[in-house]
Amino acid sequence: MNNSSLDPRGVIADAYKIEGISAPECRSIFLDWALEPRDASDLRQAASTLAAQYAEFPAHPMTSILNEATVELSSAPKRRGGRRG
């Protein structure tokens, strides 16, 4: 698994190399990756592309987190304007 433009620091790829990594550890790595500057729609697409790239590892916790992020990001409620007073 090579680093790609979607994972320039290779943190997602490295998570797949860590034997016995847990879901909480993967969530922390994912959060670190997700906080890299990019547009929100780019984040959704990047998570989706990475999930497809690593689909051959369905039992890995990072695969589940990438899939969850794709679903959650696409269905996240949008804030509506206006002030409550």
Backbone torsions as a table, in degrees:
resi	resn	phi	psi	omega
1	MET	NA	121.0	-177.8
2	ASN	-99.9	156.4	172.5
3	ASN	-67.0	147.2	178.5
4	SER	-129.4	178.1	177.8
5	SER	-66.2	-20.3	178.0
6	LEU	-80.8	-19.5	-178.3
7	ASP	-137.0	64.0	-171.6
8	PRO	-61.3	-31.1	178.5
9	ARG	-88.7	-8.6	177.0
10	GLY	75.2	19.6	-177.0
11	VAL	-69.0	-36.7	178.1
12	ILE	-68.5	-46.7	178.7
13	ALA	-59.0	-41.9	179.8
14	ASP	-63.4	-35.3	179.1
15	ALA	-59.6	-36.3	180.0
16	TYR	-72.0	-17.9	-179.4
17	LYS	-89.1	-12.7	-176.6
18	ILE	-87.1	111.3	-179.2
19	GLU	-69.1	132.4	176.9
20	GLY	76.5	16.2	179.4
21	ILE	-64.0	143.8	-177.4
22	SER	-97.7	165.1	177.6
23	ALA	-60.4	-44.3	177.6
24	PRO	-60.6	-37.6	176.7
25	GLU	-65.7	-40.2	177.9
26	CYS	-65.8	-38.3	177.7
27	ARG	-62.0	-39.9	178.0
28	SER	-64.1	-43.9	177.8
29	ILE	-64.2	-43.6	179.0
30	PHE	-60.3	-43.8	179.5
31	LEU	-61.2	-43.0	176.6
32	ASP	-58.0	-45.3	179.3
33	TRP	-65.3	-43.9	-176.2
34	ALA	-66.7	-25.8	-179.0
35	LEU	-80.3	-3.8	174.0
36	GLU	-63.9	140.1	-177.4
37	PRO	-59.4	124.0	173.2
38	ARG	-170.0	163.7	177.5
39	ASP	-70.4	147.0	-178.6
40	ALA	-58.6	-40.1	178.7
41	SER	-67.8	-33.0	175.8
42	ASP	-65.8	-37.1	179.6
43	LEU	-62.4	-45.7	178.9
44	ARG	-59.5	-47.7	-179.1
45	GLN	-65.6	-41.1	179.9
46	ALA	-63.5	-44.3	178.6
47	ALA	-62.4	-41.0	178.9
48	SER	-64.0	-44.2	-180.0
49	THR	-65.5	-43.4	178.1
50	LEU	-65.4	-38.1	177.3
51	ALA	-60.5	-42.1	178.4
52	ALA	-67.7	-38.1	-179.3
53	GLN	-63.3	-36.7	-177.4
54	TYR	-103.4	17.2	-179.0
55	ALA	-60.6	-20.1	179.1
56	GLU	-70.9	-6.3	178.1
57	PHE	-118.6	64.3	-173.7
58	PRO	-64.7	-24.4	-178.1
59	ALA	-87.9	-6.9	-178.6
60	HIS	-75.0	136.4	-178.4
61	PRO	-61.5	-29.4	179.7
62	MET	-67.8	-33.7	177.6
63	THR	-61.7	-44.1	178.1
64	SER	-62.3	-41.9	-178.7
65	ILE	-66.8	-41.7	177.1
66	LEU	-62.5	-42.1	178.1
67	ASN	-64.7	-42.4	178.1
68	GLU	-61.5	-42.9	-178.6
69	ALA	-62.7	-37.1	179.3
70	THR	-64.3	-44.0	-179.4
71	VAL	-70.6	-48.3	-176.5
72	GLU	-65.4	-39.0	-179.8
73	LEU	-68.4	-35.4	-177.4
74	SER	-77.5	-20.6	-178.1
75	SER	-111.9	11.4	-178.9
76	ALA	-65.2	135.2	179.3
77	PRO	-67.6	144.1	179.1
78	LYS	-94.5	141.7	179.1
79	ARG	-74.3	136.3	177.6
80	ARG	-102.7	148.0	-176.3
81	GLY	-68.1	177.4	178.5
82	GLY	104.1	151.7	177.9
83	ARG	-111.0	144.7	174.3
84	ARG	-95.4	134.2	-177.4
85	GLY	-138.4	NA	NA
